[in-house]
Amino acid sequence: MSKTQSAIIVGGGIGGAAAALSLAKVGIKVLLLEQAVEIGEIGAGIQLGPNAFSALDSLGVGQVARERAVFTDHISLMDAVDANEVVHIDTGKEFRDHFGGPYAVIHRVDIHDTVWQAALKNPLVSYRTATKVVKININQNDVEVIDEQGNSYKADVLIGCDGGKSIVRASTLDDKPRVTGHVVYRAVIDRDDMPEDLRINAPVLWGGPHCHLVHYPLRGGSQYNLVVTFHSRQQEEWGVTDGSKEEVMSYFEGIHPRPRQMLDKPTSWRRWATADREPVESWGTGRVTLLGDAAHPVAQYMAQGACMALEDAVTLGEAIKACDGDAVEAFKLYQEVRIPRTARIVWSTREMGRLYHAKGVERQVRNLLWKGKTQQDYYKALDWLYGWKEDNCLLPR
């Protein structure tokens, strides 16, 4: 294949926006197709590790992201039964020096806007909203995408960034999602409504029996993100609905009053029944590949969903450069390095969920796992994750 001139990206979330920016930076004309009537994000806060900031720097938006983010003092794992601290990882100067970047939290809308506005400034990026893709034809010389109105779009290559229920994935892979049975409730509350003893400048996770809570500041500390997760008593279907305070409270009866006091604060909740997928050996064929949740949907326990999408986007651009513009060869290289890394994230995340939700003897063992660990011990254990950078992104990690 000669040098790639054009690409269609399906999906305008964080991964799609980052992919558009990354491809445009290497000279590829991008058409982004978004199903919603507006390009934007829903949800609340996300966490950004040093690997995410390395990706944002590579995309040229690191400084803007830093201006919008809240830099944390530490990361904590608390026992939600007795309110004792189990893990404390400092994320100050020593952490930043070790990994070459900070740890921060940010509103999902803010990080998406940071990347998307930069993409829009590149003349090679165009987009269409209210465009639902229903069919994909992979031809010898191009890829054709057809929307529900019958409109046809063609380009040299196609990247599916259309989330966990990806239509692009369905066109090349015949696999099913794995519904976890874990339900996530998310809310944002104002600082004045946050209990004073929990106004902590850090992501704090309270691990309880078959449940956990997470909170951290957003937008300069004027708001707090609150996430609660529990093992559902019923058969769940993957999706998002409105939630109820009564359901949340029923799953957290056995935890300490200190974390439990947060559950009274939100005035509205959104309820996510979660799923992931088993890692696969290929994300596409020839002219098609996947990125972000379309490629490797993952639960939230390691706070790496958006971070992996940003890494994907940078790696894709670097692979195209390394293959002298031949995107088909670049897609092979991209998948060679990204599939093992993201598979490790998926499987590690499942194990972290088990640790967070431990009960009985398993809870006791969990609380002993990190006893006596130094900060350097923690940093060394996280090197594989946070040590990702543009200059090593095409190497196995």
N, C-alpha and C positions, 0 to 999 in steps of 0.2 A: 504494500500500500504506500502511495506517495504521502506527502505531508498532509495532515488533517487540516481542513479549512473550516469546518463547521460542526457544531454539536447541538443536540437538543437535550435539555435537562428537564426532567419531569419532577416537579415538586419544588416549592419555593420556601421551605423552612431553612433552618440554620445550615444544614448540609447542602441544600440546593444553592443557597446564596453564596456559600463559600466555594462550591464547585464552579459556579459561574465566574466568580472573581478569579479563581486560580486558572481556569482555562483561558479567560480573556488575557491574563497576564502573560501567557505563552503564545498569544497571537491567534487564538481560535475564536471564531465568531459563534456566539452563544444565543440560542433562543430558549428561554425558560418558560415552561407551561405550568400554570398553577390552577388547580381546580377551584379554589375559593375565589370570591369576588374581589378580595384584596390580598396582597402579599404581606404577611405579618406572622406573628407568633401568638399563641395562647399559652396559658399556664402562669407560672410564678417564677420562683428563683431557680437558678442552677449554680453549680460549683465549677470553678475553673482551676485546674491544676497547672503546674509549670509547663506541662506538655501542651496544654491548650494555648497558653500565652506564647509558646514557641511557634505554634501554628499561626496564631493571629499576627505575630511579628512578621512571619514569612509572607502573609497576605497583605502586609502593609497597614494593618489597622490596630496593631498592638497598643499604641499610645492612646487612641480614642477609647479602646476597651478599658484600659487602666483608669482613665478619667471617669468612667461610669461605674467601675467596680468598687466593692468594699473589700479592702485587704484585711485578712483575718489575723488574729494573734496566735491562734492554735486550732487544732482539730481535737475534739474530745469524743470518746465513747464512754457513756455513763451506764451504770446498771439501773434500769428503771424500777427494780424491785426495792433495792435498799438505798438508791441515790448515791452510791459510791462511784468514783471515777475509775475506769478500767484502763483506758488508753489516753495519753496526752501527748500530742505531737506539736511541738512549737513550729510555727510557720513564719517566724521573724527573720532577722538578718542571716542567721546560720543556715536556715532552710533555703533562703533565696540564693545564698552563696553556693550552697551544695548543688542545687538543681538549675541554677541560672535563671530563675524566674520565681514569681510569687504564687501564693495560693489566695484565691479571691472568690467572692460570691457576687452574683449580678442578676438583675431581673432578666428573664428570658427575652422579653421585648427589647431591652436595651442592647443585648449582645446581637440579636438578629438585625436590629436597625443599623448597628455599627458595620456589620459585614455587607448588608444589602445596599446601603447608601454608597459604600465604596464601589460595589459592583456596578451600580447605576451610572457612576461617573465615567465608566469605561465605555467608549463608543461601540465596542464590539458586543455589548450585552443588550439584548432586547427581551421583552417578555409579553405574555398574554395571560390574563386572568380569566376566571369563569370558563376554564377550558379543561374539561374532563376527558382524559384519554381513555379510549375503549378498545383500541386495536393497535397492534404493532406488527409491522412487516419488516423482516430482516432480509435485505436483498444483497446481491453480489457486490454492488457498488455504493449502496447507501442504506439508510434505515428510514422507514416511513412510519409516522405516527398519525393516527386518525382519531379525532375527537367525536363526542356524541352528536355534534351537529353535522358530521360528515366532512369537516375540513381536514385537509391533508397537509402534513408538514414533513419535509425531508431534510436530512443532514448526513454527514459522513458517519457520525457515531451518535449513540444514545446513552445517557447516564440516568439511571433511575434513582432519584432522591426523594421518592414519594412515600416514605415512612414504612412502618411495619406491615401495613396491608398493601404493599406495593403492587400496582398493576404491571409494572415493568418486570418485577421479579416473577410474577405469575406467568409472564409470557415466555420465560426461559427455564423456570424451575417448577417442579411439581412437588412442593413440600408444604407441610401444614404448620401453623403456629403451635406453640406449646403454651397453653393457658396455665399460668402458675398457681391459680387459686388465691393469690395475694391481691388484696385490694388496697389502693392508695388514695387517700384523701389529701387534697392540697388547698391551702388558703393563704391569703396575705392579710396581716393585721397591722394596724397602725401602732407606732411605738408606744403611745400613751395607753393602749390596751394590752400591751405585753407586760406580764408580771415583772416587776422591777428586778427581782433576783435572777431573772432569765434573760435580761438584756445584755447578752454576752456577745462580744465581737469574735464569734467563731461559729463554725458548723458544729453543733452539739447533737449527737445521736444518743437517744435513750433506748437501750435494748431491753425488751421485755419478753415474757413468755408468749411466743407466737405473735408478737407485735413489736413495733418500735415507733418512736417519734423523732423528728429532726426539726431543728429551728436554727435560723441564722438571719443576720440583718441584711436589708436591701436599701438601695438608694440613700446612701449616707447615714443609715441607721434610722431613717424616718419610718420605715416599715420593717416587718419581720415576716419571713417565709416560714410557714408551718406545714409539715408533711407528716401524716400518720399512716402507718401500714399495718395490716393485720391479715391473718389467715382466715379466709371467709368460711362460714359454716355451710354455705350453699354452693351449688354448681354455678360457676361464673362463665360469662361469655365476654370475650375481649371487647372492650369499648369504654366509652366515657358517658356518664350520666350525672344528673344532679344527685347530691348526697343528702344525708340527714344527720343531724347532731345526735339523735337517739341511737342510730346504728353505731356511730363512732364510740359513744360512751359505753355501749354494751360490751365492747371488746377490750376495754382498758380498766376494768374494775379492780384488777389485782395489782396495780402499779402504785408507786409512791406518790403521795400528794403533790410533791414539788413538780414533776413533769405533768401530772394529771390536770393541774390547774389551767394549763393552756387550752384544754379541750372546750372550755366554756367560752373562749374568746371570739372565734370566728362567727360572723353573721351569715356566711354562706360557704358552702363546700362544693367542690367538684370531685366526683368519684371515678377513679380509673380502675377497671379490672385489667390486670396486667398480663402480658405474655412475652415470651421470647421465641427464638427458633434455634434448633440444633445447627451448629456450624456445618457448612458444606464446603466441598473442594473447589467449587467454581461459582462465580456470581453472574456469569453470562457466557455468551459465545461470540467470538469475533468482534463485532462492532458494538456490542452492548455490555455494559457493566453496571454495578450498583454501588451505592455510597450511603453511609449513615445507617439509619434504622432500616432502610430497605435491604441493606446488605447484612446487617448484624444487629437486629433488635435485641435489646438487653434490658434487664431490670435495673432499678435505680440504686442498688446498694453500694456501688463503688463510685457513683456520681461521675460516670465517664461517657454517657451517651453522646452529649454534645461535643465533648472533647475528642471522642473517636471520629465523629463526623468532620471536625476541623482537621484532624490529622489526615483523614482520608483525602480531603480536598487538596491539601498541600502535596501529599504523596502522589496523587494523580498528576498534578502539574509537573512535578519533578520527574516522574516516569516518562511523560511525553517529551520533556527536554532530553532525557537520557536516551530516548529512542529516536531522536532527531525528527520529532513530529509525527512519527508513525503511531497513531493511537491504538491500532489493533495490537501491535507489539507492546505498547505501553500498558494496555489493559492487562496483558499477561503478567508483566513485571509488577504492576500495581497489586494484582491479586496474590502473587507469590509472597509478597511481604505483608500485605494487610490481612489476609485470611488467617494465618496462624496467630497474629497479634490480637485480632479482634475475637478469635475463638477463645484465647486465653482470658480475655476480659469477660466473655459470656460465662465461662465455666467458673472463673474466680468469683464473679458476682453472685452466682448461685450459692457458692460456699459461704460468702460473706453474709448472705441472707440467712443461712442456717445459723451462723454464729450470733448474729444480732438477735435472733428469735429463740435462742436456746432457753430451755427450762430444766428444772431439776438438776441432776448431776451434770448434764451437759453445760448448763449455765455455770456451775462451779468450775468446771474445766476451762471454759472460755475465759473466766475471770483470772485464771492463773497463767494463761498463754503468754501474756505480755509482762508478767511480773518481773521487775528488775531490768527491763530493757532501757538502754540509753537512747538519747536522741539520735546518735549516730547509728545505732542498731535499726531504728525505724527508717532512717534515711536510706541505709544500705538495702533494706528490704523493699523499698519503693523505687530503687534506681531503674528497674526494668520498665516501670510505668511512667514516672515523671522525667526520666532521662531522654525521652524522645525529642529529636530536633530535626530541622530540615536537612542538616548535613549527614544525619544517619538514617533518614527515613526510608532509604532504599535498601537498607541492611536488615537482616532478620533481628528482631528484638523480642 
